[in-house]
Amino acid sequence: MSDRKYSVIVSDLGNVILPFDYKVAVNRLEMIEKGLGEKFYDFVRANYDLHRRNEKGTIPTEEFIGIMVSALDNKVSGEEFCNIYSKIFVVNEELVSILAELGKRYKMVILSNTNKIHRDYGWGKLPFLDHFEKLILSYEVHAAKPEPEIYKAVEAYTQLPSEEHLFIDDIFDYAEAAKRMGWDAIQFLNNDQVVEEFRKRNIY
């Protein structure tokens, strides 16, 4: 059992609160024209730096959309691309209800590598956001996990000691980066596992 004092619970979005699957976008593009989804998938994989720049907000959103539409041979409009690219999320309702309960006792913050398109067209108006008092998003702070600057952006908001932050992320390296900042961190595997980790820390 932990006797560490926690004041802040920081949660990732993708594949924690918001499971996502790019195959949904691929399949929708395949319905527009056979091979278009595969072309999208191959382009994204071959141009990871472009994806990363979009997450960090270092490329204008309109420029990113233009590049993607061009890569899809202009078979979709910019608006269609944004919708297809962003309608890939579902909500982990069980975890949301657990975090909502914890929100009665702890400061709740989202920390996510994401982009403006996914927020505007995908998850940005979903009700679960009401349980969090602050969203620290990579494209807004121009830094992405596992870079120290994005974790520092959380601390700049909370104004609380590093050791009072508990972070949940599905990616091991991002959880480890939080630990290097002096936070505690849980690599999210599934809901039951994260509840067990909360109980070990006497917070649930």
C-alpha positions in Angstrom: 0.0 0.0 0.0 1.2 3.5 -0.8 1.2 6.4 1.7 2.2 8.8 -1.0 0.0 11.9 -1.2 -1.8 12.4 -4.5 -3.5 15.7 -5.5 -3.7 15.3 -9.3 -4.8 12.5 -11.5 -3.6 13.0 -15.1 -5.1 10.9 -17.8 -4.2 10.2 -21.5 -7.0 10.2 -24.0 -6.2 7.8 -26.8 -6.6 4.1 -26.0 -7.3 5.0 -22.3 -10.5 7.1 -22.1 -10.9 7.0 -25.9 -10.1 3.7 -27.6 -9.6 4.4 -31.4 -9.1 2.4 -34.5 -7.8 3.9 -37.8 -9.3 0.9 -39.6 -12.6 2.7 -39.3 -11.2 5.5 -41.4 -9.5 3.1 -43.8 -12.8 1.2 -44.4 -14.7 4.4 -45.0 -12.1 5.5 -47.6 -12.3 2.0 -49.2 -16.0 2.5 -49.7 -15.3 5.8 -51.6 -12.9 4.0 -53.9 -11.2 0.7 -53.7 -7.5 1.1 -52.6 -8.0 4.6 -51.2 -8.0 3.4 -47.6 -4.9 1.5 -48.2 -3.3 4.5 -49.8 -4.2 6.6 -46.7 -2.8 4.0 -44.3 0.5 3.6 -46.3 0.9 7.4 -46.5 0.4 7.9 -42.8 2.9 5.2 -42.0 5.5 6.5 -44.4 5.1 10.1 -43.1 5.2 9.8 -39.3 7.0 13.1 -39.1 4.0 14.8 -40.7 1.7 13.2 -38.1 4.0 14.3 -35.3 4.2 17.9 -36.6 0.4 18.0 -36.7 0.3 16.7 -33.1 2.8 19.4 -32.0 1.0 22.1 -33.8 4.1 23.0 -35.8 2.3 22.7 -39.2 -0.8 24.8 -39.9 -3.9 22.6 -39.8 -5.1 23.8 -43.3 -1.7 22.8 -44.7 -1.9 19.3 -43.1 -5.4 18.9 -44.5 -4.2 19.9 -48.0 -1.3 17.4 -47.9 -3.7 14.6 -46.9 -6.3 15.4 -49.5 -3.6 15.6 -52.1 -2.3 12.2 -51.0 -5.8 10.8 -51.4 -5.8 12.1 -55.1 -8.4 14.8 -54.2 -11.1 12.0 -54.0 -12.4 13.7 -50.8 -12.9 17.3 -49.8 -11.1 18.8 -46.8 -14.3 18.6 -44.8 -14.8 14.9 -45.7 -11.3 14.1 -44.8 -11.6 15.7 -41.4 -14.7 13.7 -40.6 -13.3 10.4 -41.8 -10.0 11.0 -40.1 -11.7 11.8 -36.8 -14.7 9.5 -36.5 -12.5 6.7 -35.1 -13.1 7.0 -31.3 -15.4 5.3 -28.8 -15.7 6.2 -25.1 -14.5 3.9 -22.4 -17.6 4.6 -20.3 -16.6 2.4 -17.4 -13.3 4.2 -16.9 -15.0 7.6 -17.3 -17.4 6.7 -14.4 -14.4 5.7 -12.2 -12.5 8.9 -13.1 -15.7 11.0 -12.4 -15.8 9.5 -8.9 -12.2 10.3 -8.3 -12.8 13.8 -9.6 -14.7 14.5 -6.4 -11.4 14.3 -4.4 -8.7 15.0 -6.9 -7.8 17.6 -9.5 -8.4 16.0 -12.9 -6.3 16.8 -15.9 -6.1 15.4 -19.5 -2.7 15.1 -21.1 -2.8 14.0 -24.7 -0.8 13.9 -27.9 -3.6 14.9 -30.2 -4.4 17.4 -33.0 -6.9 20.1 -33.7 -8.8 18.1 -36.3 -9.4 15.2 -33.9 -10.6 17.6 -31.3 -12.9 19.6 -33.6 -14.3 16.7 -35.5 -13.9 13.8 -33.1 -14.0 14.0 -29.4 -14.1 17.7 -28.5 -17.8 17.9 -27.5 -18.1 14.6 -25.7 -19.6 14.8 -22.2 -16.8 13.1 -20.4 -14.7 16.2 -20.7 -16.9 17.8 -18.0 -15.0 15.7 -15.5 -11.7 17.4 -16.2 -10.8 20.9 -15.2 -7.9 21.3 -17.7 -6.8 19.8 -21.0 -3.1 19.9 -21.8 -2.9 19.1 -25.5 0.2 18.6 -27.5 -0.8 20.8 -30.4 -1.6 23.7 -28.1 1.7 23.6 -26.0 3.9 22.6 -29.0 5.3 19.6 -27.2 4.5 15.9 -27.2 5.0 13.0 -24.9 7.6 11.8 -24.0 9.1 15.3 -24.1 9.6 16.8 -20.6 8.0 20.1 -21.7 4.5 18.7 -22.0 4.7 17.3 -18.4 6.0 20.6 -17.2 3.0 22.3 -18.8 0.8 20.2 -16.5 2.8 21.3 -13.5 2.7 24.9 -14.6 -1.1 24.6 -14.5 -1.5 22.7 -11.2 1.2 24.5 -9.3 1.7 21.4 -7.2 4.7 19.2 -6.4 5.7 16.7 -9.0 5.3 13.8 -6.6 1.6 14.6 -6.1 0.8 13.8 -9.8 -0.5 10.3 -10.8 -0.5 9.7 -14.6 -2.3 7.0 -16.6 -1.1 6.3 -20.2 -1.3 3.2 -22.4 2.2 3.7 -23.7 5.0 2.5 -21.5 7.6 5.1 -22.6 5.2 8.0 -21.8 4.5 6.6 -18.4 8.2 6.2 -17.8 8.8 9.8 -18.9 6.3 10.9 -16.3 8.2 9.0 -13.6 11.4 10.7 -14.6 9.6 14.0 -13.9 9.0 12.7 -10.3 5.4 11.7 -11.0 3.9 8.3 -10.2 2.5 6.6 -13.3 0.4 3.6 -14.4 0.7 2.0 -17.8 -3.0 1.4 -18.7 -3.7 -2.1 -19.8 -7.4 -2.5 -19.0 -10.0 -1.1 -16.6 -9.7 -3.8 -14.0 -5.9 -3.5 -13.9 -6.1 0.3 -13.5 -8.6 0.0 -10.6 -6.3 -2.5 -8.9 -3.5 0.0 -9.3 -5.7 2.8 -7.8 -6.5 0.5 -4.8 -2.8 -0.2 -4.2 -2.4 3.5 -3.9 -5.5 3.9 -1.6 -7.2 6.3 -3.9 -10.2 4.2 -5.0 
